[in-house]
């Protein structure tokens, strides 16, 4: 997670969900960068969605990237609002 101005995500947040159930959510509370780790048990044929809100302020400063734990970088990336499946 990054914030171009360096003051955090200003009440914008990310949410991981599957099948309409929220798995985890969070934000970059302060600073210009941070990480969050989501550990899930793989479920066959399950779809997981990352959604990044633009409900706070200064959404244009936000960017994010999903990396795999096996070292594969940048599986998906974007800004706010944004999502990845």
Rosetta blueprint (number, residue, H / E / L):
1 X L
2 X E
3 X E
4 X L
5 X L
6 X L
7 X E
8 X L
9 X L
10 X L
11 X L
12 X L
13 X L
14 X E
15 X E
16 X E
17 X E
18 X E
19 X L
20 X L
21 X E
22 X E
23 X E
24 X E
25 X E
26 X E
27 X L
28 X L
29 X L
30 X L
31 X E
32 X L
33 X E
34 X L
35 X L
36 X L
37 X L
38 X L
39 X L
40 X L
41 X L
42 X L
43 X L
44 X L
45 X L
46 X L
47 X L
48 X L
49 X E
50 X E
51 X E
52 X E
53 X L
54 X L
55 X L
56 X L
57 X L
58 X L
59 X H
60 X H
61 X H
62 X E
63 X E
64 X E
65 X E
66 X E
67 X L
68 X L
69 X L
70 X L
71 X L
72 X L
73 X L
74 X L
75 X L
76 X E
77 X E
78 X E
79 X L
80 X L
81 X L
82 X E
83 X E
84 X E
85 X L
